[in-house]
Amino acid sequence: MKKIYHLSSCNTNQRILKELELGDDVELQDIKKENIDEKALDFIKKKVGSYEAMFSKRAMKYRSMGLNEMKLSEEDYKKYMLEEYTFLKRPFIIFEDEVFVGNAKATVEAAKKAYQSS
């Protein structure tokens, strides 16, 4: 499977998609139109180790909902990501058995190498 969960209105996500030079073999899912489902979230969590690693603490709602002042559990992180796409640290990139989360330069470079070698 080759799939990317992204936000089409995000300039950073658009830049990353362009940088990856994707072919027709990659499925794109705009999380604003269709949020990630529990099965996909669980798959990615198994690859990265925790829901917290997939959770964006930069999301505006993180502070406005007071989540920054709470001690969140793994189940809390999962619940909030399933309820609200803004809590996803995007993009989520899946190339077969490899998963890349977020927009850090090293993460994008690793995803690019993985895609080009697939």
C-alpha positions in Angstrom: 0.0 0.0 0.0 1.2 3.5 -0.8 -1.0 6.1 0.8 -0.5 9.6 2.2 -2.9 11.3 4.7 -2.4 15.0 4.2 -4.2 18.4 4.4 -4.7 19.9 1.0 -5.0 23.4 2.3 -1.7 23.3 4.1 1.2 24.8 2.1 3.8 22.6 3.9 1.9 19.5 2.9 1.5 20.7 -0.7 5.3 21.4 -0.8 6.1 17.9 0.5 3.8 16.2 -2.0 5.5 18.1 -4.8 8.9 17.3 -3.4 8.2 13.5 -3.3 7.4 13.5 -7.0 4.7 10.9 -6.6 3.3 8.7 -9.3 -0.2 7.4 -9.9 0.5 4.4 -7.6 0.0 6.6 -4.4 -3.4 7.2 -2.9 -3.9 10.6 -1.4 -6.5 11.2 1.3 -7.3 14.8 2.4 -7.9 14.5 6.1 -10.1 17.6 6.1 -12.6 15.9 3.7 -12.2 12.4 5.2 -10.4 12.0 8.5 -8.2 9.0 9.1 -10.0 5.9 10.4 -9.2 3.9 13.5 -7.7 0.9 11.6 -5.2 3.2 9.7 -4.4 5.1 12.9 -3.7 1.8 14.8 -1.5 0.6 11.9 0.6 3.7 12.0 0.8 3.6 15.8 2.3 0.1 15.6 5.0 1.4 13.3 5.9 4.6 15.2 5.4 3.3 18.7 2.8 5.6 20.3 -0.2 7.8 19.5 1.6 10.7 21.2 4.3 10.5 18.4 1.5 11.1 15.9 -0.2 13.9 17.8 0.3 17.5 16.9 0.7 19.7 19.9 1.0 22.7 17.6 -2.7 22.5 16.7 -4.5 25.6 17.8 -7.2 23.5 19.5 -4.6 21.9 21.7 -4.3 25.1 23.7 -7.9 26.4 23.2 -9.3 23.1 24.6 -6.9 23.2 27.5 -5.3 19.9 26.5 -1.8 21.4 27.2 -2.7 21.6 30.9 -3.9 18.0 31.1 -2.0 14.7 31.4 -3.2 12.8 28.3 -3.1 9.1 28.0 -2.4 7.1 24.8 -6.2 6.5 24.5 -6.8 10.3 24.9 -4.4 11.0 22.0 -6.1 8.4 19.9 -9.6 9.7 20.7 -8.7 13.3 19.9 -7.1 12.4 16.6 -10.1 10.4 15.5 -12.4 13.2 16.4 -10.5 16.1 15.0 -8.1 16.1 12.0 -6.1 19.1 13.2 -4.5 16.9 15.9 -2.8 14.7 13.3 1.0 15.5 12.9 0.8 15.5 9.1 1.4 14.2 6.7 1.2 10.5 7.4 3.1 8.7 4.7 2.8 4.9 4.1 5.0 3.2 1.6 4.3 -0.5 1.9 5.8 -1.5 5.3 7.4 1.9 6.0 5.6 4.8 7.8 6.7 8.4 8.0 5.0 10.9 10.3 5.3 14.7 10.2 7.1 17.3 8.1 10.6 17.4 9.5 13.2 17.6 6.8 14.8 14.3 7.7 11.5 12.6 7.7 10.6 13.9 4.3 14.0 12.9 2.9 13.7 9.4 4.3 10.2 9.1 2.7 11.5 10.4 -0.6 14.3 7.7 -0.6 11.8 5.0 0.4 9.4 6.0 -2.4 12.1 6.2 -5.1 13.5 2.8 -4.1 10.0 1.1 -4.2 
